[in-house]
Amino acid sequence: TSLQLGPKIFTLHFPTAVQSTWYHTYTDPDLRIVRVMLNRDTFSFPFLEKSYNSSSFLVLTRDRGSARTIKRALLNAIQEEDEQNIRMLIDALAVTAPPSPKQIHKLLPGSFKVLWTTEAELLALTKLKACRGAFQTISTSTYEIKTNRVLSLNNLVDFGDSGFLSVSSSCEPGGEQIEQGKVPLYSRIFFRFKACRAKLWFGPELDLPPLGAGFFDVIYIDEDIRVSRDSRGDLQILQRRRLLDEHQK
């Protein structure tokens, strides 16, 4: 199809749409996730050609508690070490149950254990035989919902009798409900390293220079787990230790 604009200016062409669709699906008895990718040629000028790419994300569940269903599938995928499904289920939680400011204020503080991550440095440490796990604590001591708040954040890799690595930071939620790109600032947690201490095997405790700052986005949070993506794009799934300890009894 074509359209001529004015006498002898140029012709605007509207070609028939060409589209291709791929379905990347997660399925279990309670849940189905479908990602639809669509490529469509749009109109072209004599001096400009442009393609339009779009995608749709469908989350289908058998019950009304879709976030609970997705979270249950996510925890199962972590046990099965199925990274492809883990990533897909994280995306599903992000579109199904994004966190509200109230949830961030109430549920961000606490003590957590890292269940799964894509962070290369942390993976290297947790794969060591002596490692007992990686933990994160966000303090409530200076936490004020209605005022500007600076929290303390501590990341710990525990090697039991063989030592530890501890990194302390200050952290602060973005606070304002303004979208920066596609991420609400209230779910973006900014942090700055303050101190780093390490003890390895029979050596003394060492103070290491803390370097840098960054942020992580809270993708999903509830009374049980928190899912985050940091400024480098690494993903992390943490479980609240109180609930984790109860499950292990």
N, C-alpha and C positions, 0 to 999 in steps of 0.2 A: 504494500500500500504506500502511496506517496501523496504529498501535498505541496503545491507550489505556492510560495509566499511572495505576492507582488509580481509585477512584470519583470521577468528575466533576472530575478535576484538569485534564488537557489531553490532547490527542491528538498523538502524534508521527507526522508524515507522512514517508514514504519514497517520493518520486516516482520514476518510471522514469528511469533515467539518460539524459541527453541529451548527446551528445558530438559534437565536430567535430574533424577531423584534417587538418592541413596537412603537406605534405612539402616541405622545402626541401633540395634535393639537389645535391651536387657529384658529378660522374661523369667518370672517365677510364678508360683501359683497365685500370688496376691498382687503382682506388680508387672507392668509393661512400660518400657521407656522407648520412645521412637524419636530419632533425630532425622528430620527431612531436610536435605540440602537441595536447593533449587538454583540453577543457572539459567538466566534469561537474557537474551539479547534485547537491548532497547533500541530506540531510534538513533539514527546517525545523521550528523551534518556532513557536508562535503569536507570540512576541516577538522572533524572531531568524531571519534568512535569511542563508545563506552559500553561496558558490560555491567550488568546488575546482578549481584549475587545476594541471595537471601537464604535464611534457614528458619525452620520452625522446630520447636521442641515440645513433644507431647509426653505427658506423664499420665498413665492410666492405672487406676487402682480399683480393687473390688470393694473397698470400704471408704468411709468418709475421712478417716484419719490418715490421709495420704503421707504426711511427713513422718508419722510413726512407722508406716509401712516401709518407706524409703530408708529410714534410719536403721530399721531391723535388717534390711537387705544389705546396707552398707557395712554393718558390723559383721555380718556373715562373710561378705566379700573380703574384709580385712583378715579374718581367720583363714580364708582360702588363699590369701595373698594374690588376689586377682586384680592387678592394677588397672586393667582396662575397665572393668566393672566399677571399681572404686571411683575412678575419675568420672564415669558416667553418672553414678549415683550422687556424687558431690554436685554435679551440674543440676541434677534433678532437685536436690534439696535447695539449691540457690534460687531456682525459679518458683518452687512450691512454697517455701517458708522462709523468705528473707527476714533477717532479724529487725525488730523494731527498736527505737531508742530506749523504751522501757526495758526490753530484754537485755540490751547491752548494759545498761546501768545496774540491773539487778544481778545478772548472771556472769558478768565478766570476771569479778574477783573470785578467787578460789585456788585450790591446789589440784593440779592435773597430772596425768601420766600420758606421755606420747604413745599412741597406739600405732600410728602409721605416719610416714612422712616421705617426701621426695627430696629433702635437703641432703645433699651428698655428704657434707661434713658430719652431720649427725648420724647418718646411716653408717659411715665408716666407724664411728665410735661405738654405736650400739651393737655392731656385729662382733666386737671383741668379746672373747670368751668370759672375761671378768665382769662385763657390764651387766648391771642389774636393772637398767632402764634409764630413760630420760624423763625428767619431770619439770614442770613449770608451775610457779606460784605467782599469782597477782594479788598483792596485799590489799586488805580493806582498811588499813589503819588510817590512811589519809583520804579515803574515798568519800566524796560528797557529791550527791546526785545533782543538787541545784546550784553548785558553784563550779568554778574552774577547778579541775582536779588533776593532780599529778600522782600517779600510783607508783609503787615499787614492783618491779618484775624481776624474777630470778629464774634462770634456767640452770638445771643441774643434771649432769650425767654421773650416775652413781656406779662406782667400780667396787663397792663393798670395802673389804679390807685392803684392796689394792689402790684405793684412792678415789678422787673425784675431779670433776671440772665444773666450776661454778661461774656463771656470768650474770652480774647484776646490772639492771638498767632502770631508768625511769621511763614511765609510759603514760600516755594521755590520749583518751578518745578525741576524735576531731570535734565532736560537740555540736556543730551546727548541722541542721538538716538540709544541706545544700549538696546537690549532686556534682561530683567532680568526675566528668566522663560518665560512667555508668555506676559509680560506687558512691553511695551516700556517705558523707564525711562522718556521720555519727557512728558508723560501723568500721571506720578506719582508725586503727590504734597506732599512734606514733611512739617510737621508743628511741632512747639514746643510751648507749653503753656507759656505765659508770665504773665498774670494777670487774676484774677477772682473777680468779684464784684457781690453782691446780695443785693436786698432790697425786703423784704417780708412784705406785709401789712403795719402796722403802725410802724414797727421797723426802726432802722437806716440802712444806707448803710454799708455793711460789706465787708472787703477785705478778701478773702479766698485764701489759698495757692494753686497756680497752680501747677499741677503735671503732668509730663509725656510728651511724644512726640509720633508721629505716622505719618501716611500718608493716603492719599486717592487717588485712581486711577480714572481718568476721563474716564468713559466708553463711554459717548456721550456728545457732547456739540454743541449748535448752538446759534443763536441770542435770543432764547426764553427760552430754558431749559438746565439744566446740570444734567447728571446722574452720580453718583459716587458710588464706593465701598471702604470702609475704611479698615484699617489694621486688624480689627476684623471680617471683612466679612459683615458688615452691609451695606445696600443699602440706598441711599438717592436720591430723585428727587427734584430738585429746579427749580423755575421759576423766571426769571428776573423781578424785582419788577416794573420797568418802564412799561413793557408790561403787567404785571398783573394788574397794576393800570388802564391802558387804557382799558383793557377788562372789568373791573368792573364799568366803567363809564356808 
